[in-house]
Amino acid sequence: MQAVETRGRVDKEHRLHVDEPLPITGPAQVRVLVLVDDEAEAEEREWLAAAAANPALDFLNEPAEDIYTPDDGKPFRDQR
């Protein structure tokens, strides 16, 4: 069985609407597992979205700010 994660919303008629096309060739039967975000997760996601859209941080998209590569530093391995 293959799992696909995506986001969606439930409308006033209790119908599920998926935000993006699924990578499934249809028509096909599927099983759906619905996970409802708790308030803390929703608030954090809203805060992060607002911070990402803030024009005060636009300078971070400038090429001069892109000074690190995936090869920089050492991997962190938690030794607990």
N, CA, C and O of each residue as an XYZ file, in Angstrom:
320
protein
N       0.849     -1.178      0.000
C       0.000      0.000      0.000
C       0.896      1.243      0.000
O       1.897      1.297      0.715
N       0.534      2.212     -0.788
C       1.279      3.468     -0.920
C       0.563      4.549     -0.126
O      -0.667      4.607     -0.122
N       1.328      5.408      0.549
C       0.753      6.535      1.284
C       1.081      7.831      0.554
O       2.197      8.010      0.065
N       0.122      8.719      0.483
C       0.294     10.025     -0.137
C      -0.170     11.056      0.878
O      -1.279     10.961      1.404
N       0.684     12.051      1.157
C       0.296     13.109      2.090
C       0.011     14.382      1.312
O       0.794     14.783      0.450
N      -1.099     15.007      1.617
C      -1.474     16.262      0.995
C      -2.323     17.042      1.983
O      -2.662     16.523      3.046
N      -2.660     18.234      1.666
C      -3.520     19.052      2.522
C      -4.858     19.246      1.827
O      -4.973     19.091      0.612
N      -5.846     19.583      2.603
C      -7.170     19.816      2.060
C      -8.021     20.554      3.073
O      -7.529     21.059      4.082
N      -9.296     20.603      2.781
C     -10.225     21.264      3.696
C     -11.562     20.548      3.630
O     -11.866     19.860      2.656
N     -12.348     20.717      4.671
C     -13.692     20.156      4.722
C     -14.658     21.327      4.634
O     -14.541     22.296      5.384
N     -15.623     21.233      3.707
C     -16.562     22.337      3.529
C     -17.750     22.220      4.484
O     -17.795     21.322      5.325
N     -18.708     23.135      4.345
C     -19.875     23.168      5.239
C     -20.748     21.926      5.120
O     -21.487     21.590      6.046
N     -20.663     21.246      3.982
C     -21.441     20.016      3.776
C     -20.664     18.779      4.200
O     -21.065     17.655      3.896
N     -19.546     18.983      4.906
C     -18.704     17.896      5.425
C     -17.999     17.112      4.322
O     -17.657     15.944      4.513
N     -17.779     17.744      3.173
C     -17.082     17.091      2.065
C     -15.622     17.492      2.076
O     -15.286     18.643      2.356
N     -14.756     16.538      1.770
C     -13.322     16.772      1.743
C     -12.902     17.267      0.367
O     -13.285     16.682     -0.646
N     -12.111     18.350      0.322
C     -11.544     18.883     -0.913
C     -10.028     18.881     -0.753
O      -9.498     19.442      0.206
N      -9.338     18.251     -1.690
C      -7.884     18.166     -1.641
C      -7.300     19.366     -2.371
O      -7.801     19.761     -3.424
N      -6.225     19.955     -1.805
C      -5.656     21.193     -2.341
C      -4.887     21.032     -3.643
O      -4.742     22.004     -4.384
N      -4.390     19.839     -3.946
C      -3.582     19.639     -5.148
C      -3.897     18.283     -5.762
O      -4.420     17.406     -5.074
N      -3.590     18.094     -7.044
C      -3.854     16.798     -7.685
C      -3.054     15.684     -7.015
O      -1.922     15.890     -6.577
N      -3.646     14.531     -6.945
C      -2.974     13.373     -6.356
C      -2.199     12.612     -7.419
O      -2.624     12.573     -8.573
N      -1.069     12.003     -7.057
C      -0.272     11.249     -8.028
C      -0.799      9.832     -8.212
O      -0.043      8.864     -8.129
N      -2.095      9.717     -8.462
C      -2.751      8.414     -8.587
C      -3.503      8.378     -9.908
O      -4.263      9.293    -10.227
N      -3.285      7.321    -10.667
C      -4.029      7.155    -11.910
C      -5.397      6.580    -11.569
O      -5.493      5.517    -10.957
N      -6.424      7.264    -11.953
C      -7.781      6.831    -11.604
C      -8.589      6.504    -12.828
O      -8.103      6.665    -13.948
N      -9.769      6.064    -12.653
C     -10.460      5.930    -11.380
C      -9.891      4.775    -10.554
O      -9.450      3.762    -11.097
N      -9.912      4.950     -9.228
C      -9.398      3.927     -8.333
C     -10.033      4.081     -6.964
O     -10.385      5.187     -6.553
N     -10.175      2.975     -6.266
C     -10.632      3.003     -4.884
C      -9.453      3.396     -4.006
O      -8.338      2.925     -4.231
N      -9.674      4.244     -3.014
C      -8.626      4.644     -2.077
C      -9.183      4.593     -0.658
O     -10.392      4.678     -0.442
N      -8.281      4.453      0.293
C      -8.645      4.592      1.707
C      -8.186      5.969      2.138
O      -7.111      6.413      1.737
N      -8.968      6.645      2.936
C      -8.645      8.000      3.360
C      -8.540      8.027      4.878
O      -9.449      7.589      5.583
N      -7.428      8.545      5.370
C      -7.216      8.768      6.791
C      -7.183     10.272      6.992
O      -6.361     10.958      6.384
N      -8.058     10.793      7.829
C      -8.142     12.232      8.041
C      -7.538     12.558      9.398
O      -7.970     12.033     10.424
N      -6.528     13.435      9.394
C      -5.900     13.918     10.625
C      -6.263     15.382     10.782
O      -6.017     16.184      9.881
N      -6.843     15.736     11.912
C      -7.271     17.112     12.153
C      -6.222     17.787     13.023
O      -5.880     17.289     14.096
N      -5.704     18.939     12.548
C      -4.715     19.686     13.307
C      -5.325     20.210     14.596
O      -6.480     20.633     14.630
N      -4.520     20.173     15.663
C      -4.983     20.834     16.876
C      -4.705     22.321     16.754
O      -3.984     22.751     15.854
N      -5.270     23.102     17.653
C      -5.172     24.564     17.566
C      -3.725     25.054     17.606
O      -3.386     26.007     16.905
N      -2.869     24.428     18.406
C      -1.483     24.889     18.524
C      -0.752     24.737     17.201
O      -0.001     25.630     16.809
N      -0.957     23.617     16.502
C      -0.305     23.412     15.208
C      -0.813     24.416     14.185
O      -0.025     24.955     13.408
N      -2.109     24.676     14.173
C      -2.684     25.622     13.216
C      -2.151     27.029     13.472
O      -1.823     27.748     12.529
N      -2.061     27.424     14.736
C      -1.548     28.753     15.061
C      -0.080     28.882     14.667
O       0.335     29.919     14.150
N       0.711     27.831     14.908
C       2.129     27.884     14.539
C       2.288     27.997     13.030
O       3.128     28.760     12.553
N       1.484     27.239     12.264
C       1.554     27.278     10.809
C       1.168     28.676     10.298
O       1.788     29.186      9.364
N       0.154     29.290     10.903
C      -0.247     30.645     10.511
C       0.872     31.640     10.806
O       1.148     32.522      9.992
N       1.519     31.506     11.967
C       2.610     32.394     12.336
C       3.767     32.246     11.358
O       4.333     33.244     10.913
N       4.126     31.002     11.016
C       5.226     30.775     10.073
C       4.890     31.320      8.691
O       5.755     31.885      8.021
N       3.645     31.156      8.260
C       3.240     31.684      6.956
C       3.318     33.208      6.949
O       3.751     33.801      5.960
N       2.908     33.839      8.033
C       2.977     35.295      8.116
C       4.430     35.765      8.103
O       4.755     36.753      7.444
N       5.299     35.070      8.822
C       6.719     35.442      8.837
C       7.337     35.266      7.455
O       8.138     36.097      7.025
N       6.974     34.193      6.754
C       7.534     33.938      5.428
C       7.065     34.980      4.418
O       7.782     35.279      3.464
N       5.879     35.534      4.614
C       5.343     36.527      3.681
C       5.726     37.957      4.060
O       5.384     38.892      3.336
N       6.415     38.143      5.159
C       6.770     39.472      5.630
C       7.830     40.094      4.713
O       8.902     39.512      4.545
N       7.559     41.251      4.121
C       8.532     41.878      3.223
C       9.822     42.311      3.924
O      10.828     42.550      3.256
N       9.812     42.414      5.245
C      11.034     42.783      5.968
C      12.115     41.722      5.816
O      13.294     42.002      6.031
N      11.722     40.498      5.444
C      12.695     39.414      5.285
C      13.044     39.145      3.822
O      13.729     38.166      3.528
N      12.590     39.985      2.909
C      12.866     39.787      1.483
C      14.354     39.772      1.161
O      14.774     39.131      0.197
N      15.153     40.473      1.960
C      16.596     40.511      1.689
C      17.218     39.113      1.761
O      18.283     38.888      1.186
N      16.577     38.177      2.452
C      17.122     36.822      2.554
C      17.090     36.080      1.218
O      17.778     35.072      1.057
N      16.303     36.564      0.265
C      16.232     35.946     -1.066
C      17.317     36.442     -2.016
O      17.440     35.940     -3.133
N      18.102     37.424     -1.581
C      19.153     37.969     -2.436
C      20.315     36.984     -2.525
O      20.655     36.344     -1.529
N      20.932     36.850     -3.704
C      22.043     35.912     -3.878
C      23.192     36.137     -2.894
O      23.868     35.180     -2.516
N      23.424     37.361     -2.478
C      24.512     37.641     -1.533
C      24.274     36.980     -0.179
O      25.226     36.741      0.564
N      23.029     36.684      0.149
C      22.704     36.040      1.419
C      22.838     34.516      1.352
O      22.828     33.848      2.386
N      22.959     33.976      0.167
C      23.026     32.524     -0.018
C      24.488     32.082      0.098
O      25.146     31.812     -0.906
N      24.981     32.014      1.331
C      26.412     31.761      1.542
C      26.717     30.333      1.978
O      27.888     29.959      2.053
N      25.704     29.530      2.265
C      25.935     28.165      2.724
C      25.513     27.159      1.664
O      24.624     27.427      0.856
N      26.165     25.994      1.676
C      25.805     24.896      0.785
C      25.528     23.668      1.637
O      25.858     23.660      2.823
N      24.930     22.628      1.061
C      24.705     21.395      1.823
C      26.000     20.739      2.299
O      25.969     19.905      3.204
N      27.133     21.103      1.703
C      28.409     20.511      2.093
C      29.072     21.235      3.262
O      30.084     20.764      3.779
N      28.515     22.381      3.690
C      29.086     23.130      4.809
C      28.753     22.449      6.142
O      27.688     21.852      6.298
N      29.669     22.549      7.083
C      29.422     22.051      8.428
C      29.502     20.547      8.536
O      29.893     19.851      7.598
N      29.121     20.064      9.701
C      29.131     18.624      9.985
C      27.723     18.203     10.376
O      27.001     18.975     11.007
N      27.322     16.988     10.011
C      25.981     16.520     10.425
C      25.879     16.434     11.939
O      26.845     16.063     12.606
N      24.728     16.771     12.484
C      24.498     16.666     13.914
C      23.819     15.337     14.182
O      22.776     15.033     13.604
N      24.406     14.563     15.047
C      23.837     13.280     15.447
C      23.598     13.330     16.955
O      24.553     13.371     17.731
N      22.354     13.325     17.369
C      22.014     13.369     18.780
C      22.455     12.065     19.435
O      22.053     10.991     18.987
N      23.257     12.131     20.467
C      23.829     10.950     21.115
C      23.007     10.469     22.306
O      23.502      9.672     23.104
N      21.797     10.921     22.445
C      20.970     10.475     23.579
C      20.644      9.032     23.509
O      19.958      8.511     24.389
